[in-house]
């Protein structure tokens, strides 16, 4: 699967901390035309939004919180049993947060 990824810092309003958004979208590529390999191609659309929240002036690390919104749409590109989709989702979703935890280290 080929996908495009974009990360951007969003400026907050007055008194707000900056936010970040990451978007991943699958796309076609001329080097890997669809239907030539015998496999069904999946498509994805993933968005991750993170915002730092702090209610005190001059905060320490323990005063900071983070709001995270994660949305993913994955089309396996054909019929798949619902049980298989649930099993994959339950395995992959926690993996994402484990790998992403290096971005937001603890105190």
C-alpha distances in whole Angstrom, upper triangle without the diagonal:
4,6,10,13,16,19,23,26,28,32,34,37,40,41,37,35,32,28,25,22,18,15,12,10,7,8,9,9,12,11,9,11,10,13,13,12,14,11,10,7,7,8,9,12,14,17,19,23,26,29,32,35,39,42,44,45,45,42,42,38,40,40,37,34,31,29,26,24,20,19,15,14,12,12,11,12,15,18,18,21,22,23,19,18,21,20,17,18,21,19,16,18,21,19,17,21,22,20,21,24,25,24,27,30,33,36
4,7,10,14,17,20,24,26,30,32,35,38,39,35,33,30,27,23,20,16,14,10,9,6,6,7,7,10,10,9,11,11,14,15,14,16,14,13,10,10,9,10,12,13,16,19,22,24,28,31,34,37,41,43,44,43,41,41,37,39,39,36,34,30,29,25,24,20,19,16,15,14,14,14,14,18,21,21,24,25,26,23,21,23,23,20,20,23,22,18,20,22,20,18,22,23,20,20,24,24,23,27,29,32,36
4,6,10,13,17,20,22,26,28,31,35,35,32,29,26,23,19,16,13,10,6,5,4,5,8,9,13,13,12,14,14,17,18,18,20,17,16,12,11,9,8,9,10,13,15,18,21,24,27,31,34,37,40,40,40,38,38,35,36,36,33,30,27,25,22,20,17,16,14,13,12,14,15,15,19,22,22,25,25,26,23,21,23,23,19,19,22,21,17,18,21,19,16,20,21,18,18,22,22,21,24,27,30,33
4,7,10,13,17,19,23,25,28,32,32,29,27,23,20,17,14,11,8,6,5,6,7,10,11,14,15,15,16,17,20,21,21,23,21,19,16,14,12,10,10,10,12,14,17,19,22,25,29,32,35,38,38,38,36,36,33,35,35,31,29,25,24,21,20,17,16,14,15,15,16,18,18,22,25,25,28,27,29,26,23,25,26,22,21,24,23,19,20,22,20,17,20,22,19,18,22,22,20,23,26,29,32
4,7,10,14,16,20,22,25,29,29,26,23,20,17,13,11,7,6,4,7,9,10,14,14,18,18,18,20,20,24,25,24,26,23,22,18,16,14,11,10,9,10,11,14,16,19,22,25,28,32,34,34,34,32,32,29,31,31,27,25,22,21,18,17,15,14,13,15,15,18,19,20,24,27,26,29,28,29,27,24,25,26,22,21,23,22,18,18,20,18,15,17,19,16,15,19,18,16,19,22,26,29
4,7,10,12,16,19,22,25,26,23,20,17,14,11,8,6,5,7,9,12,13,17,17,21,21,21,23,23,27,28,28,30,27,25,22,20,17,14,12,11,10,11,12,14,17,19,23,26,29,31,32,31,30,30,27,29,29,25,24,20,19,17,16,15,15,15,17,18,20,22,24,27,30,29,32,30,32,29,26,27,28,25,23,25,25,21,20,22,20,17,18,20,18,15,19,18,16,18,22,25,28
4,7,10,13,16,19,22,23,19,17,13,11,7,6,4,7,9,12,15,17,20,21,24,25,25,27,27,30,32,31,33,30,28,25,22,19,16,14,12,10,9,10,11,13,16,19,22,26,28,28,27,26,26,24,26,26,22,20,17,17,15,14,14,15,16,18,20,23,25,26,30,32,31,33,32,33,31,27,28,29,26,23,25,25,21,20,21,20,16,17,19,16,14,16,16,13,15,19,22,24
4,6,10,13,16,19,19,16,14,10,9,6,6,7,9,12,15,18,20,23,24,27,28,28,30,30,33,35,34,36,33,31,28,25,22,19,16,14,12,11,10,11,12,14,18,21,24,26,26,25,24,25,23,25,24,21,20,17,16,15,15,15,17,18,20,22,25,28,29,33,35,34,36,34,35,34,30,31,32,29,26,28,28,24,22,23,23,19,19,21,19,16,18,18,14,16,20,22,24
4,7,9,13,15,16,13,10,7,6,4,7,9,12,15,18,22,23,27,28,31,32,32,33,34,37,38,38,40,37,35,31,29,25,22,19,17,14,12,10,10,10,12,15,17,21,22,22,22,21,22,20,23,21,18,17,15,14,14,15,16,18,20,23,25,28,30,32,36,37,37,38,36,37,36,32,32,33,31,28,29,29,26,24,24,24,20,20,22,20,17,18,18,14,15,18,21,22
4,6,10,13,14,11,9,6,5,6,7,11,13,17,19,23,25,28,29,33,34,34,35,35,38,40,40,41,38,36,32,30,26,23,20,17,14,13,10,10,9,11,14,17,19,21,21,22,21,23,21,23,21,18,17,15,14,14,14,16,18,20,23,26,29,31,33,36,38,37,39,37,38,37,33,33,34,32,29,30,31,27,25,26,26,22,21,24,23,19,20,21,17,17,21,23,24
4,7,9,11,8,8,5,7,9,11,14,17,20,23,27,28,32,33,36,37,37,39,39,42,44,44,45,42,40,36,33,30,27,23,21,17,16,13,12,10,12,14,15,18,19,19,20,19,21,21,23,21,18,17,15,15,16,17,19,21,24,26,29,32,35,37,40,42,41,42,40,41,40,37,36,38,35,32,33,34,31,28,29,29,25,24,27,25,22,23,23,19,19,22,24,24
4,7,8,5,6,5,7,10,12,16,19,22,25,29,30,34,36,39,40,40,41,41,44,46,46,47,44,41,38,35,32,28,25,22,18,16,13,12,9,10,11,13,14,17,16,18,17,20,20,21,19,16,15,14,14,15,16,19,21,24,27,30,33,36,38,41,42,41,43,40,41,40,37,36,38,35,32,33,34,31,28,29,29,26,24,27,26,22,23,24,20,19,22,23,24
4,6,5,8,8,10,14,16,19,22,25,28,32,33,37,38,42,43,43,44,44,47,49,49,50,47,44,41,38,34,31,27,25,21,20,16,15,12,13,13,14,15,17,16,18,19,21,22,23,20,18,17,16,16,18,19,22,24,27,29,33,36,39,40,43,45,44,45,42,43,43,39,39,40,38,35,36,37,34,31,32,32,29,27,30,30,26,26,27,23,22,25,26,26
4,6,9,10,13,16,19,23,25,29,31,35,37,40,42,45,46,46,47,47,51,52,52,53,50,48,44,41,38,34,31,28,25,23,19,17,14,14,13,13,13,15,14,16,17,20,21,23,19,18,18,18,18,20,22,25,27,30,33,36,39,42,44,47,48,47,48,45,47,46,43,42,43,41,38,39,40,37,34,34,35,32,30,32,32,28,28,29,25,24,26,27,26
4,7,10,12,16,19,23,26,29,32,36,38,41,43,46,47,47,48,48,51,53,53,54,50,48,45,42,38,35,31,29,25,22,19,16,13,12,10,10,10,11,10,13,13,17,18,19,16,14,15,16,16,19,21,24,27,30,33,36,40,42,44,47,48,47,48,45,46,45,42,41,42,41,37,37,38,36,33,32,34,30,28,30,30,27,26,27,23,22,24,24,23
4,7,9,13,15,19,22,26,28,32,34,38,40,43,44,44,45,45,48,50,49,50,47,44,41,38,35,31,28,25,21,19,15,13,9,8,8,8,10,12,12,14,13,16,17,18,15,12,13,12,13,15,17,20,23,26,29,32,36,39,41,44,45,44,44,41,42,42,38,37,39,37,33,34,35,32,29,29,30,27,25,27,27,23,23,24,20,18,21,21,21
4,7,10,13,17,20,24,27,30,33,36,37,41,42,41,43,43,46,48,47,48,45,43,39,36,33,29,26,23,20,17,13,11,7,6,7,8,10,12,12,13,12,14,14,16,13,10,11,10,11,14,16,19,22,25,28,31,34,37,39,42,43,42,43,40,41,40,37,36,37,35,32,32,32,30,27,27,27,24,22,24,24,20,20,20,17,15,18,18,18
4,7,10,14,17,20,23,27,29,33,34,37,38,38,39,39,43,44,44,45,42,40,36,33,30,27,23,21,17,14,11,9,7,7,9,11,14,16,16,16,15,17,16,18,16,13,13,11,12,13,15,17,20,23,26,29,32,34,37,40,41,40,41,39,39,38,35,34,35,33,30,31,31,28,25,26,26,22,21,23,22,18,19,19,15,14,17,19,20
4,7,10,14,17,20,24,26,30,31,35,35,35,36,36,39,41,40,42,38,36,33,30,27,23,20,17,13,11,7,6,4,7,10,12,15,18,18,19,17,19,17,19,17,13,12,10,9,10,11,14,16,19,22,25,28,31,33,36,37,36,37,35,36,35,31,31,32,30,26,27,28,25,22,22,23,19,18,20,20,16,17,17,14,13,17,18,20
4,7,10,14,17,20,23,26,28,31,32,31,33,33,36,37,37,38,35,33,29,26,23,20,17,14,11,8,6,5,6,9,12,16,19,21,21,21,20,21,18,20,19,15,14,11,10,10,11,12,14,17,20,22,25,28,30,33,35,34,35,33,33,32,29,28,29,27,24,25,25,22,20,20,20,17,16,18,17,13,15,15,12,12,16,18,20
4,7,10,13,17,19,23,24,28,29,28,30,29,32,34,34,35,32,29,26,23,20,16,13,10,7,6,4,6,9,12,15,19,22,24,25,25,23,24,22,23,22,18,17,13,12,10,9,10,11,13,16,19,22,24,26,30,31,30,32,30,31,30,26,26,27,25,22,23,24,20,18,19,19,15,15,18,17,13,16,17,13,14,18,20,23
4,7,10,14,16,20,21,25,25,25,26,26,29,31,30,31,28,26,23,20,17,13,11,8,6,5,7,9,12,15,18,22,25,27,28,28,26,26,23,25,25,21,19,15,14,11,11,10,11,12,14,16,19,22,24,27,29,28,30,28,29,27,24,24,25,22,20,21,21,18,16,18,17,13,14,17,15,12,15,15,13,14,18,21,24
4,7,10,13,16,18,22,23,22,23,23,26,28,27,28,25,23,20,17,14,10,7,6,5,7,9,12,15,18,21,25,28,31,31,31,30,30,27,29,28,24,22,18,17,14,12,10,10,10,12,13,16,19,20,24,26,25,27,26,27,25,22,23,24,21,19,21,21,17,16,18,18,14,16,18,16,14,18,18,16,18,21,24,27
4,7,10,13,15,19,20,18,20,19,22,24,23,25,22,20,16,13,10,7,6,5,7,9,12,15,18,21,24,28,31,34,35,35,32,32,30,31,31,27,25,21,19,16,14,12,11,9,10,11,14,16,17,21,23,23,25,24,25,23,20,21,22,19,17,20,19,16,15,18,16,13,16,18,16,14,18,19,17,19,23,26,29
4,6,10,13,16,17,16,17,16,19,21,21,22,19,17,13,11,8,6,5,6,9,12,15,18,21,25,28,31,34,37,38,38,36,36,33,34,34,30,28,24,22,19,17,14,12,10,10,10,12,14,15,18,21,21,24,23,25,23,19,21,22,19,18,21,21,17,17,20,19,16,19,21,19,18,22,23,21,23,26,29,33
4,7,10,13,14,13,13,12,16,17,17,19,16,14,10,8,5,5,7,9,12,15,18,21,25,28,31,35,38,40,42,41,39,39,36,37,37,34,31,27,26,22,20,17,15,12,11,10,10,12,12,16,19,19,22,22,24,21,18,21,22,18,18,21,21,17,18,21,20,17,20,22,20,20,24,24,23,26,29,32,35
4,7,10,12,10,11,11,14,16,16,18,16,14,10,10,8,9,10,13,15,18,21,24,28,31,34,38,41,43,44,44,42,42,39,40,40,37,34,31,29,25,23,20,18,15,14,13,13,14,13,17,20,21,25,25,27,24,22,24,25,22,21,25,24,21,22,25,23,21,24,26,23,23,27,27,26,29,32,35,38
4,7,9,8,7,8,11,13,14,16,14,13,10,11,10,12,13,16,19,22,25,28,31,35,38,41,44,47,48,47,46,45,43,44,44,40,38,34,33,29,27,24,21,19,17,15,14,15,14,17,21,22,26,26,28,25,23,26,27,24,24,27,26,23,25,28,26,24,27,29,26,26,30,30,29,32,35,38,41
4,5,5,6,9,12,12,13,16,15,15,12,13,13,15,16,19,21,24,27,30,33,36,39,43,46,48,49,48,47,46,43,45,45,42,39,36,34,31,29,26,24,21,20,18,18,18,16,20,23,25,28,29,31,28,26,29,29,26,26,29,28,25,26,29,27,25,28,30,27,27,31,31,29,33,35,39,42
4,5,6,9,12,11,13,16,16,16,14,16,16,18,20,22,25,28,31,33,37,40,43,46,50,52,52,52,50,50,47,49,49,45,43,40,38,35,33,30,28,25,23,22,21,20,19,22,25,27,31,32,34,30,29,32,32,29,29,33,31,28,30,33,30,29,32,33,30,31,34,34,33,36,39,42,46
4,6,10,12,11,12,15,15,16,14,16,17,19,21,23,26,28,31,34,37,40,43,47,50,52,53,52,50,50,46,48,49,45,43,40,39,35,34,30,29,26,24,22,21,21,19,22,26,27,30,32,33,30,28,32,31,28,29,32,30,27,29,32,29,28,31,32,29,30,33,33,32,36,38,41,45
4,6,9,8,8,12,11,12,10,13,14,16,19,21,24,27,30,33,36,39,43,46,49,52,52,52,50,49,46,47,48,44,42,39,37,34,32,29,27,23,22,19,18,17,16,18,22,23,27,28,30,26,25,28,28,25,26,29,27,25,27,30,27,26,30,30,28,29,32,32,32,35,37,41,44
4,6,6,8,11,11,11,10,13,14,17,19,22,25,28,32,35,38,41,44,48,51,53,54,54,52,51,48,50,50,46,44,40,39,35,33,30,27,24,22,19,18,17,15,17,21,22,26,28,30,26,25,29,29,26,27,30,29,26,28,31,29,28,32,33,30,31,35,35,34,37,40,43,47
4,6,7,9,9,8,7,10,11,15,18,21,24,27,31,34,37,40,43,47,50,53,54,54,51,51,48,49,49,46,43,39,38,34,32,28,26,22,20,17,15,14,11,13,17,19,23,24,26,23,22,26,26,23,24,28,27,25,27,30,28,27,30,32,30,30,34,35,34,37,40,43,46
4,6,6,7,7,8,12,14,17,21,24,27,30,34,37,40,43,46,50,53,56,57,57,54,54,51,52,52,48,46,42,40,37,34,31,28,24,22,19,16,14,11,13,16,18,22,24,26,23,22,26,26,24,25,29,28,26,28,31,29,29,33,34,32,33,36,37,37,40,42,45,49
4,6,8,10,10,14,16,20,23,26,29,32,36,38,42,45,48,52,55,57,58,58,56,55,52,53,54,50,47,44,42,39,36,33,30,27,24,21,19,17,15,16,19,21,24,27,28,25,25,28,28,25,27,31,29,27,30,33,31,30,34,35,32,34,37,38,38,41,43,46,50
4,5,8,10,13,16,19,23,25,29,31,35,37,41,44,47,50,54,56,57,57,54,53,50,51,52,48,46,42,41,37,35,32,29,26,24,20,18,16,14,15,18,19,22,25,26,23,23,26,26,23,25,28,27,25,28,30,28,28,32,32,30,32,35,35,36,39,41,44,47
4,7,9,13,16,19,23,26,29,32,36,38,42,45,48,51,55,57,59,58,55,55,51,52,53,49,47,43,42,38,36,32,29,26,23,20,17,14,12,13,15,16,20,23,24,21,21,25,24,22,24,27,26,25,28,30,28,28,32,33,31,33,36,37,37,40,42,45,49
4,6,9,13,16,20,22,26,28,32,35,39,41,44,48,51,54,55,55,52,51,48,48,49,46,43,40,38,34,32,28,26,22,20,16,14,11,9,10,13,14,17,20,21,17,17,21,21,18,20,24,22,21,24,27,25,25,29,29,28,29,33,33,34,37,39,41,45
4,7,10,13,17,20,23,26,30,33,36,39,42,46,49,51,53,53,50,50,46,47,47,44,41,38,36,32,29,26,23,19,17,13,10,8,6,7,10,11,15,17,19,16,15,19,19,17,18,22,21,20,22,25,24,23,27,28,27,28,32,33,33,35,38,40,44
4,7,10,14,16,20,23,27,30,33,36,39,43,46,48,50,50,47,47,43,44,45,41,38,35,33,29,27,23,20,17,14,11,9,7,6,8,12,13,16,18,20,17,15,19,19,16,17,21,20,18,20,23,22,21,25,26,25,26,29,30,30,32,35,38,41
4,7,10,13,17,20,23,26,30,33,36,39,42,45,47,47,44,44,40,41,41,38,35,31,29,25,23,19,17,13,10,7,5,4,5,8,11,11,15,16,17,15,12,16,17,14,14,18,17,15,17,20,19,18,22,23,22,23,26,27,27,29,32,35,38
4,7,10,14,17,20,24,27,30,33,37,40,43,44,44,42,41,38,39,39,36,33,29,27,23,20,17,14,11,8,6,5,7,7,11,13,14,17,17,19,17,14,17,18,15,15,18,18,16,17,20,19,17,21,23,21,21,25,26,26,28,31,33,37
4,6,10,13,17,20,23,27,29,33,36,39,40,40,38,38,35,35,35,32,29,25,23,19,17,13,11,7,6,5,6,9,10,13,16,16,18,17,19,17,14,16,17,14,13,17,17,14,14,17,17,14,18,20,18,18,22,23,22,24,27,30,33
4,7,10,13,17,20,24,26,30,33,36,37,38,35,35,32,33,33,29,26,23,20,17,14,11,8,6,5,7,9,12,13,17,18,18,21,19,21,20,16,18,19,16,14,18,18,15,14,18,17,14,17,20,19,17,21,22,21,23,26,28,32
4,7,10,13,17,20,23,27,30,32,34,34,32,32,29,29,29,26,23,19,17,13,11,8,6,4,6,8,12,14,16,19,21,20,22,20,22,20,16,17,19,16,13,16,17,13,12,15,15,11,14,17,15,14,17,19,17,19,22,25,28
4,7,10,13,17,19,23,26,29,30,31,28,29,26,27,26,23,20,16,14,10,8,6,5,6,9,12,15,18,20,23,24,23,25,23,24,23,19,20,21,19,16,18,19,15,13,16,16,12,13,17,16,13,16,18,16,17,21,23,26
4,7,10,13,16,20,23,26,27,27,25,25,22,23,23,19,16,12,10,7,6,5,7,9,12,14,18,20,23,26,27,26,27,25,25,24,21,21,22,19,16,18,18,15,12,14,14,11,11,14,14,11,13,15,13,13,17,19,22
4,7,10,13,17,20,22,24,24,22,23,20,21,20,16,14,10,8,6,5,6,9,12,15,18,21,24,26,29,30,29,30,28,28,28,24,23,25,23,19,21,21,18,15,17,17,14,13,16,16,12,14,16,13,13,17,19,21
4,7,10,13,16,19,20,21,18,19,16,17,16,13,10,7,6,5,7,9,12,15,18,21,25,27,29,32,33,32,33,30,30,30,26,25,26,24,21,22,22,19,17,17,18,14,13,16,15,12,12,14,11,10,14,15,18
4,6,10,13,16,17,18,15,17,15,16,14,10,8,6,5,7,9,12,15,18,22,24,28,30,33,36,37,35,36,33,34,33,30,29,30,28,25,25,26,23,20,20,21,18,16,18,18,15,15,16,13,11,15,16,17
4,7,10,12,14,14,12,13,11,12,10,7,6,5,6,9,12,15,18,21,25,28,31,34,36,39,40,38,39,36,36,35,32,31,32,30,27,27,27,25,22,21,22,19,17,19,19,15,15,16,13,11,13,14,14
4,7,10,12,13,10,12,11,11,9,6,5,6,7,11,13,17,20,23,27,30,33,36,38,41,42,40,40,37,37,37,34,32,33,32,29,28,29,27,24,23,24,22,19,21,22,18,17,19,16,13,15,15,15
4,6,8,9,7,10,10,10,6,5,6,9,11,14,17,21,24,27,31,34,37,39,42,45,45,44,44,41,41,40,37,36,36,35,32,31,32,30,27,26,27,25,22,24,24,21,19,21,18,15,17,15,15
4,7,10,8,11,12,12,8,8,9,12,13,17,20,23,26,30,33,36,40,42,45,47,48,46,46,43,43,43,40,38,39,38,35,34,35,33,30,29,30,28,25,27,28,25,23,24,22,19,20,18,17
4,6,6,9,11,11,7,9,11,14,16,20,23,26,30,33,37,39,43,45,48,51,51,49,49,46,46,46,43,41,42,41,37,37,37,36,32,31,33,30,27,29,30,26,24,25,23,20,20,19,17
4,6,9,12,13,10,11,14,16,19,22,25,28,32,35,38,41,45,47,50,52,53,51,52,49,49,48,45,44,44,43,40,39,40,38,35,33,34,32,29,30,31,28,26,26,24,21,21,20,18
4,7,10,12,9,11,14,17,19,23,26,29,32,35,39,41,45,47,50,53,54,52,52,49,49,48,46,44,44,43,40,39,39,37,34,33,34,31,28,29,30,27,24,24,22,19,19,18,16
4,7,8,6,7,11,14,17,20,23,26,30,33,36,39,42,44,47,50,51,49,49,46,46,45,42,41,41,40,37,36,36,34,31,29,30,28,25,26,27,24,21,21,20,16,16,15,12
4,5,5,7,11,14,17,20,24,26,30,33,36,39,42,44,47,50,50,48,48,45,45,44,42,40,40,38,36,34,34,33,30,28,29,27,24,24,25,22,19,19,18,15,14,12,9
4,5,6,9,11,15,17,21,23,27,30,33,35,39,41,44,46,47,45,45,42,41,41,38,36,36,35,32,31,31,29,27,24,25,23,20,20,21,18,16,16,15,11,10,8,6
4,6,8,11,15,17,21,23,27,30,34,36,39,41,44,46,47,44,44,41,40,40,38,35,35,34,32,30,30,29,26,24,25,24,20,20,22,19,16,17,17,13,12,9,7
4,7,10,13,17,20,23,27,30,33,36,39,41,44,47,47,45,45,42,41,41,38,36,36,35,32,31,32,30,27,25,27,25,21,22,24,21,18,19,18,14,14,12,10
4,7,10,13,17,20,23,26,30,32,36,38,41,43,44,42,42,39,39,38,35,34,34,33,30,29,29,27,24,23,24,22,19,20,21,18,15,16,15,11,12,10,10
4,7,10,13,16,20,23,27,29,33,35,38,40,40,38,38,35,35,35,32,30,31,29,26,25,26,24,21,20,21,19,16,18,19,16,14,16,14,10,12,11,11
4,6,10,13,16,19,23,26,29,31,34,37,37,35,35,33,32,32,29,27,28,27,23,23,24,22,18,17,19,16,13,16,17,13,12,14,12,9,11,11,13
4,7,10,13,17,20,23,27,29,32,34,35,33,33,30,30,30,27,25,26,25,22,21,23,21,17,17,19,16,13,16,17,14,14,16,14,12,15,15,16
4,6,10,13,17,19,23,25,28,31,31,29,30,27,27,27,24,22,23,22,18,18,19,17,14,14,16,13,11,14,15,11,12,15,13,11,14,15,18
4,7,10,14,17,20,23,25,28,28,27,27,24,25,25,21,20,22,20,17,17,19,16,13,14,16,13,12,15,16,13,14,17,15,14,18,19,21
4,7,10,13,17,19,22,24,25,23,24,21,22,21,18,17,19,17,13,14,16,13,10,12,13,10,10,14,14,12,14,17,15,15,18,20,23
4,7,10,13,16,19,21,22,21,22,19,20,20,16,16,18,16,12,14,16,13,11,13,15,12,13,16,16,15,17,20,18,19,22,23,27
4,6,10,12,15,18,18,17,19,16,18,17,13,13,15,13,10,13,14,11,10,13,14,11,13,16,16,15,18,20,19,20,23,25,29
4,7,10,12,14,15,15,17,15,17,16,12,13,16,13,11,14,16,13,12,16,16,14,17,20,19,18,22,24,23,24,27,29,32
4,6,9,11,13,12,14,13,15,13,10,12,14,11,10,13,14,12,12,16,16,14,17,20,19,19,22,24,24,25,28,30,34
4,5,8,10,10,13,12,15,13,10,13,15,12,12,16,17,15,15,19,19,18,21,23,22,23,26,28,27,29,32,34,38
4,6,8,7,11,11,13,11,9,12,13,11,12,15,16,14,16,19,19,18,21,23,23,23,27,28,28,30,33,35,39
4,7,9,12,14,16,14,12,16,17,15,16,19,19,18,19,23,22,22,25,27,26,27,30,31,31,33,36,38,42
4,6,10,12,15,13,12,15,17,15,16,20,20,19,21,25,24,24,27,29,28,29,32,34,34,36,39,41,44
4,7,9,12,11,10,14,15,14,16,19,20,19,21,24,24,24,27,29,29,30,33,35,35,37,39,41,45
4,6,8,7,7,10,11,11,13,15,16,16,18,21,21,22,25,26,27,28,31,33,33,35,37,38,42
4,5,5,7,9,10,11,13,15,16,17,18,21,22,23,25,27,27,29,31,34,34,35,37,38,42
4,5,5,6,9,10,11,12,14,15,16,19,20,21,23,25,26,27,29,32,32,33,35,36,40
4,5,5,6,9,10,11,12,14,15,18,19,20,22,23,25,26,28,31,32,32,34,35,38
4,5,5,6,9,10,11,12,14,16,17,18,21,22,23,24,27,29,30,31,33,34,38
4,5,5,6,9,10,10,12,15,15,16,19,20,21,22,24,27,28,29,31,32,36
4,6,5,6,9,10,10,13,14,16,17,19,20,21,23,26,27,27,29,30,34
4,6,5,6,9,10,12,13,15,17,18,19,21,22,25,26,27,28,29,33
4,6,5,6,8,11,11,12,15,16,16,18,20,23,24,25,27,28,32
4,5,5,6,9,10,11,13,14,15,16,19,21,22,23,25,26,30
4,6,6,7,9,11,12,13,15,16,18,21,22,22,24,24,28
4,6,6,7,9,11,11,13,15,16,19,20,21,22,23,27
4,6,5,6,9,10,11,12,14,17,18,19,21,22,26
4,5,5,7,9,10,11,13,16,16,17,19,20,24
4,5,5,6,9,10,11,14,15,15,17,17,21
4,5,5,6,8,10,12,14,15,16,18,21
4,6,5,6,9,11,12,13,15,17,21
4,5,5,6,9,10,10,12,13,17
4,5,5,8,10,11,11,13,16
4,6,6,8,10,11,14,18
4,5,6,7,9,12,16
4,5,5,6,9,12
4,6,6,9,12
4,6,10,13
4,7,9
4,7
4
